[in-house]
Amino acid sequence: MADTFDANTAKTYATVGLVFYGLATLLEILGVITLAWELSQPWNRSSDVPIVVMWLSIPILLSIIFSIWAFFAFRKIDEGNYVDARSSALIVGIFGLGLGGFLGGVFFLLAYMKLGDVLRYAQQPAQQPAYTVKPVHTSTRVCVNCGRIADGNKHYCAYCGSKLPE
């Protein structure tokens, strides 16, 4: 129960972080377009417009790259691949703090911490119930790593992050 809650919390944090990354990227693009327009006006006699726009495009490209990376980190959480998602969330979170996507970075660091809780919980031995329950479905998949029953059509175990058998 706690691991599912933590996994959903991590997914929520990653969603909010992804939104903030996207907003930061859009604001950077709008800022460069506005600056380029201002520098190209007749009252501004500067000939440095291409150089300024080129140098300001570098943070935009980095922001776009990390927005895409944030999207793929979100997808890994959604698929239940928590081990890989945790690494991506840490990298996206740290770089987000310094590249203008500060709030996105903060939320991805929060997602990183929650994914750590999920993985820590998954490493605890599974408690055996005092009674046995008949399985409802005959096509139940069991994780070969931790022995827990897999949820739905996920490709990775929600408890330990291991790839599930087909």
C-alpha positions in Angstrom: 0.0 0.0 0.0 2.7 2.5 1.0 4.8 1.7 -2.1 1.8 2.3 -4.4 1.2 5.6 -2.7 4.8 6.6 -3.0 4.9 5.5 -6.7 1.8 7.6 -7.4 3.3 10.6 -5.5 6.6 10.3 -7.5 4.5 10.2 -10.7 2.6 13.4 -9.6 5.9 15.2 -8.7 7.3 14.2 -12.1 4.2 15.5 -13.8 4.4 18.8 -12.1 8.2 19.0 -12.8 7.5 18.2 -16.5 5.0 21.1 -16.7 7.4 23.5 -15.1 10.2 22.4 -17.5 7.9 23.0 -20.4 6.9 26.4 -19.2 10.5 27.4 -18.6 11.4 26.4 -22.1 8.5 28.3 -23.6 9.4 31.4 -21.6 13.0 31.2 -22.7 11.9 30.9 -26.4 9.6 33.9 -26.0 12.4 35.9 -24.4 14.8 35.3 -27.2 12.2 36.1 -29.8 11.3 39.3 -28.0 15.0 40.2 -27.7 15.7 39.4 -31.4 12.7 41.5 -32.4 13.8 44.4 -30.2 17.4 44.3 -31.6 16.2 44.2 -35.2 14.1 47.4 -35.0 15.2 50.5 -36.9 15.9 52.5 -33.8 18.4 49.9 -32.6 21.5 50.3 -34.7 23.2 47.2 -33.3 24.7 44.7 -35.8 25.1 42.1 -33.1 21.6 40.6 -33.5 22.7 37.2 -35.0 25.5 36.8 -32.4 23.2 37.6 -29.5 20.4 35.3 -30.7 23.0 32.5 -31.3 24.4 32.7 -27.8 20.9 32.9 -26.3 19.8 29.9 -28.3 22.2 27.6 -26.4 20.2 27.7 -23.1 17.1 27.1 -25.1 18.5 24.0 -26.7 19.6 22.7 -23.3 16.2 23.5 -21.9 14.5 21.6 -24.8 16.9 18.6 -24.3 16.2 18.4 -20.6 12.4 18.8 -21.2 12.6 15.8 -23.4 14.7 13.9 -20.9 12.1 14.9 -18.2 9.4 13.5 -20.4 11.2 10.2 -20.7 11.8 10.1 -16.9 8.1 10.6 -16.5 7.4 7.7 -18.9 9.7 5.4 -17.0 7.8 6.1 -13.8 4.5 5.5 -15.6 5.8 2.1 -16.9 6.9 1.1 -13.4 10.6 1.1 -14.3 11.6 2.8 -11.0 15.3 2.1 -11.0 16.0 3.8 -14.3 13.4 6.5 -13.6 15.2 7.3 -10.3 18.5 7.9 -12.0 16.9 10.1 -14.7 14.9 12.1 -12.1 18.1 12.9 -10.2 20.0 14.1 -13.3 17.0 16.1 -14.6 16.5 17.5 -11.1 20.1 18.6 -10.6 20.4 20.2 -14.0 17.0 21.8 -13.7 18.2 23.8 -10.7 20.8 25.5 -12.8 19.2 25.8 -16.2 16.3 28.0 -15.5 13.8 25.2 -14.9 14.3 25.6 -11.1 10.8 24.5 -10.1 10.9 21.6 -12.5 14.3 20.6 -11.0 12.9 20.8 -7.5 9.9 18.6 -8.3 12.1 16.0 -10.1 14.3 15.9 -7.0 11.2 15.2 -4.9 10.2 12.4 -7.4 13.8 11.0 -7.0 13.3 10.9 -3.2 9.9 9.2 -3.5 11.2 6.6 -5.9 13.9 5.8 -3.4 11.1 5.1 -0.9 9.4 2.8 -3.4 12.7 0.9 -4.0 13.5 0.7 -0.3 10.0 -0.7 0.4 10.4 -3.2 -2.4 13.6 -4.6 -0.9 11.8 -5.5 2.3 10.7 -9.2 2.5 7.1 -9.7 1.5 4.9 -10.5 4.5 3.0 -13.8 4.1 -0.7 -13.4 4.8 -2.2 -15.5 7.6 -4.6 -17.0 5.0 -4.4 -17.8 1.3 -6.6 -16.2 -1.3 -7.5 -17.8 -4.6 -6.3 -15.9 -7.6 -9.1 -14.2 -9.5 -7.4 -14.3 -12.9 -5.5 -17.3 -14.3 -3.1 -15.0 -16.3 -1.5 -13.6 -13.2 2.2 -12.7 -13.6 4.6 -12.9 -10.8 7.9 -11.0 -10.5 10.9 -13.3 -10.8 13.0 -11.0 -8.6 10.8 -10.3 -5.6 8.0 -12.9 -6.0 5.1 -10.4 -5.8 2.1 -10.3 -8.1 2.3 -7.9 -11.0 -0.3 -5.2 -11.6 -2.2 -5.3 -14.9 -0.3 -4.9 -18.1 2.8 -3.2 -16.7 6.2 -4.1 -18.1 8.1 -3.6 -14.9 7.4 -4.7 -11.3 5.8 -2.0 -9.2 7.7 -3.1 -6.1 11.3 -3.7 -7.2 11.4 -2.2 -10.8 12.6 -5.5 -12.4 11.4 -6.4 -15.9 8.4 -8.8 -15.8 8.3 -12.0 -17.8 5.9 -12.0 -20.8 
